[in-house]
């Protein structure tokens, strides 16, 4: 039987944490998946480690090396390579619950439909405490932005239909920058498709001190073009005038940082940008 799910992991010099993810995939109660590793320019022996795992033959592994482009560049490559119906990103410092693949595949087999973008599930800390709040129990589906605008909190796990996620533009790559928020694509998907709600923990998360989640202010300063592009999408797709105006403020800020004199002309919402 051909696998339904690709678990993809972007990694950059994380050979010291990647083994934890591998061990969790070895323990999966269902082997109906492919593990796609996008090595984003590692120089710490990641390739040798992965090739050793490939020889073990316990998990179906695909390995792809590229020069460093940042997390979003690794996602671009993953979406180009994935051929399975569903995909989910598990970061190099995170790992899956032992029955995650089984739950995802069974849930999609029962509830999946072309009208959905995929599945929204739960992340938890390593002691199985749900990050933020649980998902709504009173409805079958929601958009990602809809969940957060209605009071949802905490990181959640996104399992997308590959056919859907490939429909939207790739993350933009800017010379000298390594970050564009992954929400860039998710906001576009939200306008066209909801996500099925699965109130099950599928990923265990540990926020490392050198991870992108813990260094957002630093990322903002180092990657102003990427953030400006993200804010343009936010002005178009975020629900509500308040949220759009906040995006306009950040867009102006990023544009000032890169001294972009054409930022008003390039803005998709010129009125909001003038106010910002």
ZIPE-V92036 format. One line per field, one symbol per residue. ss: DSSP state (2 for helix, 1 for strand, 0 for the rest). A space follows every 10 residues. Layout:
# ZIPE-V92036
ss = ???
This chain:
# ZIPE-V92036
ss = 0000111111 1000222222 2222220000 0011111110 0000022222 2222220000 1111100000 2222222222 2000011110 0000110002 2222222222 2000011111 1111100001 0000000000 1102222220 0000011111 1222200000 0000000000 0022222222 2201111111 1111100000 0222022222 2202222222 2222222000 2222222222 2222222000 0022220002 222220
